[in-house]
Amino acid sequence: IDKAADIFLELGYELIDDPELSPEVETEYYCFEALNTPDDHPSRDMQDTFFLEGEEPKLLRTHTSAVQVRYMERNKPPFAIVCPGRVYRRDTVDATHSALFHQVEIMAIQKDLNLGNLKG
């Protein structure tokens, strides 16, 4: 995961892995609502997501997209970020599945940006 993030750091992306912007325990708002995930989407089911008990509903994040939402709330374009992190899903553990895995997401917003900008 570090090698993947390093590629984007060399291209000028900012690493976002601070616990304040990239928490592993997340709210439904950041994990689903802010990403326009419908209420009936399978990822919101108890069999797909680790929901935590408590006064305020929390869950173990199912993807790192919530990091992008948090970043956009605090920053205006232009920017380019790379968001690596652990994510959790209720999967039956076997040779190709795990309840914990790593994900890397990137997001870049600026004028005149295209896929050619990813060439190092």
C-alpha positions, -999 to 999 in steps of 0.1 A, spaced: 0 0 0 29 23 7 43 17 -28 10 26 -44 7 58 -23 44 67 -31 36 67 -68 10 94 -63 32 113 -38 58 115 -66 32 130 -89 25 157 -63 -6 143 -45 -11 150 -8 -12 120 15 -44 119 36 -40 94 64 -45 115 95 -70 99 119 -91 131 119 -97 130 82 -93 92 78 -110 75 108 -116 38 107 -148 41 129 -172 61 108 -207 76 108 -234 65 84 -234 100 70 -198 99 58 -199 63 48 -233 63 29 -254 95 29 -227 119 18 -220 95 -11 -256 93 -21 -258 56 -13 -296 47 -13 -312 34 19 -318 0 2 -282 -5 -11 -268 -39 -1 -237 -22 15 -261 -8 42 -272 -43 52 -261 -58 85 -246 -88 67 -222 -65 47 -212 -39 72 -198 -40 108 -222 -17 127 -211 -8 162 -235 -4 191 -239 28 210 -259 60 214 -248 74 180 -248 47 152 -212 41 141 -196 15 118 -163 3 106 -157 20 73 -164 0 42 -143 21 19 -120 51 20 -144 74 0 -155 90 32 -120 105 35 -126 124 2 -159 138 16 -141 150 48 -113 166 28 -137 184 4 -156 198 34 -124 215 45 -106 223 13 -115 240 -20 -100 229 -54 -75 227 -69 -61 197 -50 -49 162 -56 -50 136 -27 -42 100 -22 -62 82 5 -49 48 17 -64 29 45 -79 -2 61 -115 -10 53 -138 -36 67 -166 -58 52 -185 -87 66 -170 -114 42 -166 -151 48 -129 -155 52 -113 -177 25 -84 -176 1 -97 -145 -17 -118 -127 10 -111 -111 43 -130 -89 67 -101 -65 67 -83 -53 36 -65 -22 23 -78 3 -2 -62 33 -20 -83 60 -36 -71 91 -54 -90 123 -62 -78 153 -82 -98 183 -90 -84 212 -110 -89 229 -144 -76 211 -175 -70 179 -157 -70 146 -178 -56 111 -176 -24 123 -192 -15 140 -159 -10 106 -144 21 100 -165 51 103 -142 
